């Protein structure tokens, strides 16, 4: 018998962020897949990890972690998720990997290194997630369509 479940974790004091866990697979077997979509604020990451451990049979592995965008109320809590589980794939965009496509969108004439530095400063949670994934050898996948 197959199943699908999705849990929305309240994120932030004003509930402005997103922290979503979903799981699907064979109800009677070990063939279950877990996805995390965003992690809310930093403190929400702990709530998300505790929820997964309690309700998802205390897994060691998360198959896919997705950062939809780098805002603090979506990305900050993913640090805790990456630190707490063996993550198989991290899906997120790293704008500094696309400098040539982005440079024409800026009025200031940045050097490649200057624009990369600016983007990493402007998106600190994406940069942090990249560092953790690199240290833990988690594959980072772009989420562009086409």
C-alpha positions as CSV (number, residue, x, y, z in Angstrom):
1,X,0.0,0.0,0.0
2,X,1.4,3.4,-1.0
3,X,1.0,6.6,1.0
4,X,1.8,10.3,0.8
5,X,2.0,12.8,3.7
6,X,2.9,16.4,3.9
7,X,3.4,18.5,7.0
8,X,3.6,22.3,7.2
9,X,5.5,23.4,10.3
10,X,4.7,26.9,11.7
11,X,7.7,29.0,10.9
12,X,8.5,32.3,12.6
13,X,6.8,34.2,15.3
14,X,4.4,35.7,12.8
15,X,4.2,32.5,10.8
16,X,5.7,34.2,7.8
17,X,8.2,31.5,6.8
18,X,7.9,28.1,5.3
19,X,9.1,24.8,6.7
20,X,7.6,21.8,4.9
21,X,8.3,18.1,5.2
22,X,6.8,15.4,3.0
23,X,7.2,11.7,2.8
24,X,5.8,9.0,0.5
25,X,6.4,5.4,-0.4
26,X,5.4,1.9,0.5
27,X,3.5,2.0,3.8
28,X,4.4,-1.6,4.6
29,X,8.1,-1.5,3.6
30,X,11.3,0.5,3.9
31,X,10.9,2.2,0.6
32,X,10.1,5.7,1.8
33,X,11.3,9.0,0.4
34,X,11.6,12.2,2.4
35,X,11.7,15.7,1.1
36,X,12.2,19.0,3.0
37,X,11.1,22.2,1.3
38,X,12.5,25.2,3.1
39,X,13.4,25.3,6.8
40,X,11.9,28.6,8.1
41,X,14.1,30.7,10.4
42,X,17.0,29.3,12.4
43,X,14.9,28.2,15.4
44,X,12.4,26.5,13.0
45,X,15.0,24.2,11.8
46,X,15.1,22.6,15.2
47,X,11.3,22.2,15.2
48,X,11.5,20.7,11.8
49,X,14.2,18.2,12.7
50,X,12.3,17.2,15.9
51,X,9.1,16.7,13.8
52,X,10.8,14.5,11.3
53,X,12.4,12.4,14.0
54,X,9.1,12.0,15.9
55,X,6.7,11.4,13.0
56,X,8.9,10.0,10.2
57,X,10.3,7.0,12.1
58,X,13.5,8.7,13.2
59,X,15.3,8.5,9.8
60,X,19.1,8.9,9.3
61,X,18.6,10.1,5.7
62,X,16.7,12.8,3.9
63,X,16.5,12.3,0.2
64,X,16.0,15.8,-1.0
65,X,16.3,19.2,0.7
66,X,15.0,22.1,-1.4
67,X,15.7,25.8,-0.7
68,X,13.1,27.6,-2.8
69,X,14.8,31.0,-2.3
70,X,17.4,32.6,0.0
71,X,15.2,34.7,2.3
72,X,15.9,34.1,6.0
73,X,12.4,32.9,6.7
74,X,12.8,30.0,4.2
75,X,16.5,29.1,4.2
76,X,18.0,29.7,7.7
77,X,16.5,26.6,9.3
78,X,17.9,24.3,6.6
79,X,21.3,24.6,8.3
80,X,20.0,22.4,11.1
81,X,18.5,19.9,8.7
82,X,21.8,19.5,6.9
83,X,23.7,19.2,10.2
84,X,21.2,16.6,11.6
85,X,20.8,14.1,8.7
86,X,22.6,12.4,5.9
87,X,21.2,14.5,3.1
88,X,21.4,12.9,-0.4
89,X,20.7,16.0,-2.5
90,X,20.5,19.8,-1.8
91,X,18.4,21.7,-4.4
92,X,19.1,25.4,-4.6
93,X,20.3,28.2,-6.9
94,X,23.6,29.8,-6.2
95,X,23.6,33.1,-8.2
96,X,27.4,33.4,-8.0
97,X,27.6,30.4,-10.4
98,X,25.8,32.4,-13.0
99,X,27.8,35.7,-13.0
100,X,27.9,36.1,-16.8
101,X,24.1,35.9,-17.1
102,X,23.6,38.3,-14.2
103,X,26.2,41.0,-14.9
104,X,24.0,42.7,-17.6
105,X,21.2,43.1,-15.0
106,X,23.3,45.4,-12.8
107,X,23.8,49.1,-13.5
108,X,27.2,49.1,-11.8
109,X,30.0,47.5,-13.9
110,X,31.1,44.8,-11.5
111,X,34.1,42.6,-12.0
112,X,33.3,38.9,-11.9
113,X,34.9,38.6,-8.5
114,X,33.2,41.8,-7.2
115,X,29.8,40.6,-8.2
116,X,30.4,37.1,-6.7
117,X,31.4,38.8,-3.4
118,X,28.3,41.0,-3.5
119,X,26.0,38.1,-4.1
120,X,27.5,35.9,-1.4
121,X,27.2,38.9,1.0
122,X,23.5,39.4,0.0
123,X,22.6,35.7,0.3
124,X,24.4,34.6,3.4
125,X,22.1,31.6,4.1
126,X,22.7,30.2,0.6
127,X,26.4,30.7,1.1
128,X,26.3,28.9,4.4
129,X,24.2,26.0,3.0
130,X,26.8,25.7,0.1
131,X,29.6,25.5,2.7
132,X,27.9,22.8,4.8
133,X,27.0,20.8,1.7
134,X,30.5,21.0,0.4
135,X,32.0,20.0,3.7
136,X,29.6,17.0,4.0
137,X,29.9,16.2,0.3
138,X,26.2,16.7,-0.4
139,X,25.5,17.1,-4.1
140,X,24.1,20.6,-4.8
141,X,21.7,20.7,-7.7
142,X,20.4,23.8,-9.5
143,X,16.7,24.1,-9.7
144,X,16.4,25.8,-13.0
145,X,13.8,24.5,-15.4
146,X,14.9,23.7,-18.9
